[in-house]
């Protein structure tokens, strides 16, 4: 019998049912939704734990049952950690009644999910979403309490999945935790127009957070006024002021078009129109936007080059400074032959990565082995593993 799998991702409804939920989901949630859909197609019973946006509890979206927790703004400060947050999440997990609980967001959710699963005789999977999650010195987790819960859950999860060999190495070196590398899922692209058919020189796509470094794109746009720049990105609850600042600064640059949030289902045409995608973050996991760009034959110029894949496969230009990015952008925008060669490389790479059956199979196999008890637990359980965090 196939295991019942529940994805713990409070923002998942933003990708799964954008007509119900407001923006706020990122790459980790997208990967969960893509995997959930793929598992449904394979006959798995799949559910997800999400925020309460007024939708019916247990509503089904594309074959995935969504159990709701609390409204994002619910609760009293200092008390809401326990109620309604902890209590309603565990209540939703109980109603989901899954065999395997799958979580991807570093912080409290990892410890909370692992503790619930083990107390109820179930299994827990944690998938790394960002390189910063692999080192206690770089964690993007606000509260010390949540960092403790994360480390506790990471050590005790039944299976940890990494996106890249770099993440696997960091987890082993920094947390003493073993993991299994399974690449991110990718969807097949749409049209791949020629250079002359594209009317966006540089595209930037990300939720607007400080570590995404959106100001770098604005600086490059100032240096290259002859090129057109389009920014796509929604606000995050913890970075509303930054979003407004970026929006106002972008409006002052005549060659920058600021679109704000665009639903994932509508983002494809932007990649079709763009001659390149700019990645301005200092750190990432394996960005979904790179995969989306390459699927549309769009090269990537970025500060982060996971596993040196951009450089090795000719999928754009890796850079390490604003000066290098500005030069690479200008060169690629001015040379149709150079761009066409890179675009063809992107298309070939994407076609090799967009075989949905081949991409999903390692995930399905890992879940089946975990459920059957035939898989080797990845990582050593500490002697005190049976105790709850204090």
Residue pairs with C-beta under 8 A, 6 or more apart in sequence:
2 42
2 43
2 44
2 45
2 368
2 371
3 44
3 98
3 99
3 100
3 367
3 368
3 370
3 371
4 44
4 45
4 46
4 47
4 96
4 97
4 98
4 99
4 100
5 36
5 39
5 44
5 45
5 46
5 47
5 98
5 99
5 100
5 102
5 367
6 46
6 47
6 48
6 49
6 67
6 93
6 96
6 98
6 100
6 101
6 102
7 32
7 33
7 35
7 36
7 46
7 47
7 48
7 49
7 102
7 103
7 104
8 48
8 49
8 89
8 93
8 101
8 102
8 103
8 105
8 109
8 113
9 25
9 28
9 29
9 32
9 33
9 48
9 49
9 50
9 103
9 104
9 105
10 49
10 50
10 51
10 69
10 72
10 105
10 109
11 21
11 24
11 25
11 26
11 29
11 50
11 51
12 25
12 29
12 32
12 33
12 36
12 48
12 49
12 50
12 66
13 20
13 21
13 25
13 48
13 50
13 51
13 53
13 55
13 61
13 66
14 21
14 22
14 23
14 24
14 25
14 29
15 25
15 29
15 30
15 33
15 264
16 33
16 36
16 48
16 50
16 61
16 62
16 64
16 66
17 55
17 61
17 66
18 263
18 264
18 265
20 53
20 54
20 55
21 50
21 51
21 53
22 53
23 207
23 234
23 235
23 261
23 263
24 207
24 234
24 236
24 237
25 264
26 129
26 207
27 129
27 285
27 287
27 288
27 289
28 104
28 105
28 127
28 129
28 130
28 285
29 104
30 264
30 288
31 104
31 127
31 129
31 184
31 185
31 288
32 48
32 102
32 104
33 48
34 185
34 187
35 102
35 185
35 360
35 363
36 46
36 48
36 64
37 62
37 63
37 64
38 185
38 356
38 359
38 360
38 363
38 364
39 46
39 360
39 363
39 364
39 367
40 46
40 62
40 63
40 64
42 360
42 364
44 364
44 367
46 63
46 64
46 65
47 64
47 65
47 66
47 67
47 96
47 98
48 64
48 65
48 66
48 67
49 66
49 67
49 69
49 89
49 92
49 93
49 96
50 66
50 67
50 68
50 69
51 68
51 69
51 70
51 71
51 72
52 68
52 69
52 70
52 71
52 74
52 88
53 68
53 71
55 66
55 68
57 67
57 68
57 95
58 65
58 66
58 67
58 95
59 65
59 66
60 66
65 96
67 92
67 93
67 95
67 96
68 92
69 84
69 85
69 88
69 89
69 91
69 92
70 84
70 85
70 88
70 89
72 237
74 80
74 84
75 83
75 84
75 85
81 108
81 145
86 112
89 109
89 112
90 112
90 116
93 101
93 113
93 116
94 120
98 122
99 122
99 123
99 371
100 117
100 122
100 123
100 124
100 125
100 367
100 370
100 371
101 113
101 116
101 117
101 122
101 123
101 124
101 125
102 124
102 125
102 127
103 109
103 110
103 113
103 124
103 125
103 126
103 127
104 126
104 127
104 128
104 129
105 129
106 128
106 129
106 130
106 132
106 133
106 139
106 140
106 141
106 150
107 141
107 146
107 147
107 149
107 150
108 145
108 146
108 149
108 150
110 126
110 149
110 150
110 153
110 154
110 157
111 148
111 149
111 150
111 152
111 153
111 389
112 149
112 153
113 124
113 126
113 153
114 124
114 126
114 152
114 153
114 156
114 157
115 153
115 388
115 389
116 122
116 124
117 123
117 124
117 158
118 124
118 156
123 158
123 159
123 370
123 371
124 153
124 156
124 157
124 158
124 159
125 157
125 158
125 159
125 160
125 161
125 366
125 367
125 370
126 153
126 154
126 157
126 159
126 160
126 161
127 160
127 161
127 162
127 163
128 134
128 160
128 161
128 162
128 163
128 167
128 171
128 179
128 285
129 163
129 285
130 140
130 283
130 284
130 285
131 138
131 166
131 167
131 170
131 283
131 284
131 285
132 138
132 139
132 140
132 211
132 283
133 139
133 140
133 150
133 167
133 285
134 162
134 167
134 170
134 171
134 174
134 175
135 170
135 174
135 175
136 147
136 151
136 174
136 175
137 174
138 283
139 147
139 150
140 211
141 147
141 150
142 238
148 389
149 389
151 175
152 389
154 160
154 171
154 175
154 177
155 175
155 177
155 379
155 381
155 382
155 385
156 381
156 382
156 385
157 379
158 370
158 377
159 180
159 366
159 370
159 375
159 377
159 378
160 171
160 177
160 178
160 179
160 180
160 378
160 379
161 179
161 180
161 181
161 182
161 363
161 366
162 168
162 171
162 179
162 180
162 181
162 182
163 181
163 182
163 183
163 184
163 285
163 286
163 306
164 181
164 285
164 286
164 306
164 307
165 181
165 307
166 306
166 307
167 179
167 181
167 285
168 178
168 179
168 180
168 181
171 177
171 178
171 179
172 178
172 179
176 380
177 379
178 378
178 379
178 380
179 378
179 379
180 366
180 378
182 362
182 363
182 366
183 286
183 353
183 359
184 285
184 286
184 288
184 291
185 356
185 359
185 360
186 288
186 291
186 292
186 295
186 350
186 353
186 354
186 359
187 291
187 292
187 295
187 354
187 356
188 295
188 350
188 354
188 356
189 268
189 271
189 292
189 294
189 295
189 296
189 297
189 347
189 350
189 354
190 268
190 269
190 272
190 295
190 296
191 272
191 296
192 272
192 296
192 297
192 343
192 347
193 272
193 273
193 297
194 340
195 275
195 336
195 339
195 340
195 343
196 336
198 272
198 273
198 274
198 275
199 228
199 273
200 228
200 229
200 230
200 270
200 273
200 274
200 275
201 227
201 228
201 229
201 274
201 275
201 276
201 329
201 333
202 217
202 220
202 221
202 227
202 228
202 229
202 230
202 274
202 275
202 276
202 277
202 278
202 301
202 329
202 333
203 229
203 230
203 232
203 270
203 271
203 273
203 274
203 276
203 277
203 278
203 293
203 298
204 214
204 217
204 229
204 230
204 231
204 232
204 233
204 277
204 278
204 280
205 232
205 233
205 267
205 270
205 277
205 289
205 292
206 212
206 214
206 232
206 233
206 281
206 289
207 233
207 234
207 235
207 236
208 214
208 233
208 234
208 235
208 236
208 239
208 242
208 243
208 246
209 236
209 238
209 239
209 242
210 239
210 242
211 281
211 282
211 283
212 233
212 280
212 281
213 280
213 281
213 282
213 303
214 231
214 233
214 242
214 246
214 280
215 246
215 249
216 280
216 303
216 322
216 325
217 229
217 231
217 278
217 280
218 246
218 249
218 250
218 253
218 256
219 322
220 229
220 278
220 322
220 325
220 326
220 329
221 227
221 229
221 253
221 255
221 256
222 253
223 326
224 255
224 326
224 329
224 330
224 333
225 254
225 255
226 255
227 255
227 329
227 330
227 333
228 255
228 257
229 253
229 255
229 256
229 257
229 278
230 256
230 257
230 259
230 270
230 274
231 246
231 250
231 256
231 257
231 258
231 259
232 259
232 260
232 261
232 262
232 267
232 270
233 243
233 246
233 260
233 261
234 243
234 260
234 261
234 262
235 243
235 244
235 260
235 261
236 243
246 258
247 258
247 260
250 256
250 257
250 258
251 258
259 270
262 270
267 292
268 292
268 296
271 277
271 292
271 293
271 295
271 296
271 298
272 296
272 298
274 293
274 296
274 298
275 298
275 299
275 332
275 333
275 339
276 293
276 298
276 299
276 300
276 301
276 316
276 329
276 332
276 333
276 339
277 289
277 290
277 293
277 298
277 299
277 300
277 301
277 302
277 316
278 300
278 301
278 302
278 325
278 329
279 287
279 289
279 290
279 300
279 301
279 302
279 303
279 304
280 302
280 303
280 325
281 287
281 302
281 303
281 304
282 303
282 304
283 304
284 304
284 306
285 306
286 306
287 304
287 306
290 300
290 302
290 306
290 310
290 315
291 350
291 353
293 299
293 300
293 346
294 300
294 315
294 346
294 347
294 349
294 350
294 353
295 350
295 354
296 346
297 343
297 344
297 346
297 347
297 350
298 343
298 346
299 315
299 316
299 317
299 332
299 339
299 342
299 343
299 346
300 310
300 315
300 316
300 317
300 346
301 316
301 317
301 319
301 325
301 328
301 329
301 332
302 310
302 316
302 317
302 318
302 319
303 318
303 319
303 320
303 325
305 311
305 318
308 318
309 315
310 316
310 317
310 318
311 318
313 345
313 349
314 341
314 342
314 345
315 342
315 345
315 346
315 349
316 332
316 342
316 346
317 324
317 328
317 332
319 325
319 328
331 338
332 338
332 339
332 342
333 339
353 359
366 375
369 375
